[in-house]
């Protein structure tokens, strides 16, 4: 779904992923320690993400497995 700007929030959009409670707690603690909001903390993480030549995060294959496995051959 494309982002929808909030007219009351100076062009900001809502990002609402569902994550495990321990991940949320870690992000909250990290944002608090940095002295910023969760939104600002998450935005900065995304901006700083290093991408490979295909535009995917460099850590994605390790975390999620290789995504570009192609189609399985047809048999029979």
PyMOL commands that set and color helices and strands:
alter all, ss='L'
color gray80, all
select helices_A, chain A and resi 7-9+21-34+38-48+60-64
alter helices_A, ss='H'
color red, helices_A
deselect
rebuild
show_as cartoon
